[in-house]
Amino acid sequence: MINTKQEAAISLPFRIDGYGNVVKTTDQQKIWADRVASVIGTIKGERVMDKVFGTEIPKNMFENLPVVQEAIRREVANSFSAFLPKLRVETVDVDVDEQNGTVVATIT
């Protein structure tokens, strides 16, 4: 039997439309991108009712680059396994943007 019901989710960033309704999306790419951003962008312990949700990436950001790179790879793999089991991580590339002084992680 084929499931014909299309999944809908709250669109991030959260907002209310002109009619007072919460904006939702059925775009699967947007839904999954929002879920990934939610997991990766949440620090473990930050959610009051779900203390294990998220990653510990920020705790390692003042270490040297190899430690930061490994921590990001490990945390992405662990968080996908725990919270996004329908997705498969192929690669996690971690680089430094020297111009902006930021660490950039590309997850495929």
C-alpha positions as a Markdown table, in Angstrom:
| # | Residue | x | y | z |
|---|---|---|---|---|
| 1 | Met | 0.0 | 0.0 | 0.0 |
| 2 | Ile | 1.4 | 3.4 | -1.0 |
| 3 | Asn | 1.2 | 6.2 | 1.5 |
| 4 | Thr | -0.3 | 9.2 | -0.3 |
| 5 | Lys | -0.5 | 11.5 | 2.7 |
| 6 | Gln | 2.0 | 14.3 | 2.3 |
| 7 | Glu | 3.9 | 15.3 | 5.4 |
| 8 | Ala | 3.6 | 18.8 | 6.6 |
| 9 | Ala | 5.7 | 20.6 | 9.3 |
| 10 | Ile | 6.1 | 24.0 | 10.8 |
| 11 | Ser | 8.3 | 26.1 | 8.5 |
| 12 | Leu | 11.4 | 27.6 | 10.2 |
| 13 | Pro | 11.9 | 30.3 | 11.0 |
| 14 | Phe | 8.7 | 30.2 | 13.0 |
| 15 | Arg | 6.2 | 32.8 | 11.9 |
| 16 | Ile | 2.5 | 33.6 | 11.7 |
| 17 | Asp | 0.8 | 34.4 | 8.4 |
| 18 | Gly | -1.6 | 37.3 | 7.8 |
| 19 | Tyr | -4.6 | 35.1 | 8.8 |
| 20 | Gly | -3.1 | 34.2 | 12.2 |
| 21 | Asn | -2.0 | 30.7 | 11.3 |
| 22 | Val | 1.4 | 29.1 | 11.9 |
| 23 | Val | 3.2 | 28.9 | 8.6 |
| 24 | Lys | 3.7 | 25.2 | 7.5 |
| 25 | Thr | 5.4 | 23.6 | 4.6 |
| 26 | Thr | 5.0 | 20.3 | 2.7 |
| 27 | Asp | 8.4 | 20.8 | 0.8 |
| 28 | Gln | 10.3 | 17.7 | 1.9 |
| 29 | Gln | 13.7 | 19.3 | 1.3 |
| 30 | Lys | 12.7 | 22.3 | 3.5 |
| 31 | Ile | 11.3 | 20.0 | 6.2 |
| 32 | Trp | 14.5 | 17.9 | 6.4 |
| 33 | Ala | 16.8 | 20.9 | 6.1 |
| 34 | Asp | 15.0 | 22.5 | 9.1 |
| 35 | Arg | 15.3 | 19.3 | 11.1 |
| 36 | Val | 19.1 | 19.1 | 10.4 |
| 37 | Ala | 19.5 | 22.7 | 11.3 |
| 38 | Ser | 17.5 | 22.2 | 14.5 |
| 39 | Val | 19.6 | 19.3 | 15.7 |
| 40 | Ile | 23.0 | 20.7 | 14.7 |
| 41 | Gly | 22.1 | 24.2 | 16.0 |
| 42 | Thr | 20.9 | 23.1 | 19.4 |
| 43 | Ile | 23.3 | 22.6 | 22.3 |
| 44 | Lys | 22.8 | 19.5 | 24.4 |
| 45 | Gly | 21.0 | 20.6 | 27.6 |
| 46 | Glu | 19.4 | 23.6 | 26.0 |
| 47 | Arg | 16.0 | 22.1 | 25.6 |
| 48 | Val | 14.2 | 22.0 | 29.0 |
| 49 | Met | 12.1 | 18.9 | 28.3 |
| 50 | Asp | 14.8 | 17.1 | 26.1 |
| 51 | Lys | 18.2 | 17.5 | 27.6 |
| 52 | Val | 19.9 | 15.0 | 25.3 |
| 53 | Phe | 18.7 | 16.6 | 22.0 |
| 54 | Gly | 21.4 | 18.4 | 20.0 |
| 55 | Thr | 25.2 | 18.4 | 19.9 |
| 56 | Glu | 28.2 | 19.4 | 22.0 |
| 57 | Ile | 29.9 | 21.1 | 19.1 |
| 58 | Pro | 30.2 | 24.5 | 20.9 |
| 59 | Lys | 32.1 | 23.0 | 23.8 |
| 60 | Asn | 35.0 | 22.2 | 21.5 |
| 61 | Met | 35.2 | 25.4 | 19.5 |
| 62 | Phe | 38.2 | 26.9 | 21.3 |
| 63 | Glu | 40.4 | 23.8 | 20.8 |
| 64 | Asn | 42.9 | 23.5 | 18.0 |
| 65 | Leu | 41.6 | 22.9 | 14.5 |
| 66 | Pro | 42.1 | 19.1 | 14.3 |
| 67 | Val | 40.2 | 18.6 | 17.6 |
| 68 | Val | 37.4 | 20.9 | 16.4 |
| 69 | Gln | 37.2 | 19.1 | 13.0 |
| 70 | Glu | 37.0 | 15.6 | 14.7 |
| 71 | Ala | 34.5 | 16.9 | 17.3 |
| 72 | Ile | 32.2 | 18.2 | 14.6 |
| 73 | Arg | 32.4 | 15.0 | 12.6 |
| 74 | Arg | 31.7 | 12.9 | 15.7 |
| 75 | Glu | 28.8 | 15.1 | 16.9 |
| 76 | Val | 27.2 | 15.2 | 13.5 |
| 77 | Ala | 27.4 | 11.4 | 13.2 |
| 78 | Asn | 26.0 | 10.9 | 16.7 |
| 79 | Ser | 23.2 | 13.3 | 16.3 |
| 80 | Phe | 22.1 | 12.0 | 12.9 |
| 81 | Ser | 22.1 | 8.5 | 14.4 |
| 82 | Ala | 20.1 | 9.5 | 17.4 |
| 83 | Phe | 17.7 | 12.1 | 16.0 |
| 84 | Leu | 17.7 | 11.8 | 12.2 |
| 85 | Pro | 17.9 | 8.0 | 11.6 |
| 86 | Lys | 16.2 | 8.3 | 8.2 |
| 87 | Leu | 19.1 | 10.3 | 6.9 |
| 88 | Arg | 22.5 | 9.0 | 6.0 |
| 89 | Val | 25.7 | 11.1 | 6.4 |
| 90 | Glu | 28.1 | 10.6 | 3.6 |
| 91 | Thr | 30.7 | 13.2 | 4.4 |
| 92 | Val | 31.3 | 16.0 | 6.9 |
| 93 | Asp | 33.9 | 18.5 | 5.6 |
| 94 | Val | 35.1 | 21.0 | 8.1 |
| 95 | Asp | 37.2 | 24.0 | 7.0 |
| 96 | Val | 38.1 | 27.4 | 8.3 |
| 97 | Asp | 37.0 | 30.5 | 6.4 |
| 98 | Glu | 40.1 | 32.6 | 7.1 |
| 99 | Gln | 38.5 | 35.8 | 5.8 |
| 100 | Asn | 35.6 | 35.6 | 8.3 |
| 101 | Gly | 37.4 | 33.7 | 11.0 |
| 102 | Thr | 34.7 | 31.0 | 11.1 |
| 103 | Val | 34.5 | 27.3 | 11.0 |
| 104 | Val | 32.4 | 26.0 | 8.1 |
| 105 | Ala | 31.0 | 22.4 | 8.1 |
| 106 | Thr | 29.5 | 21.0 | 5.0 |
| 107 | Ile | 27.3 | 17.9 | 5.6 |
| 108 | Thr | 26.5 | 15.7 | 2.7 |
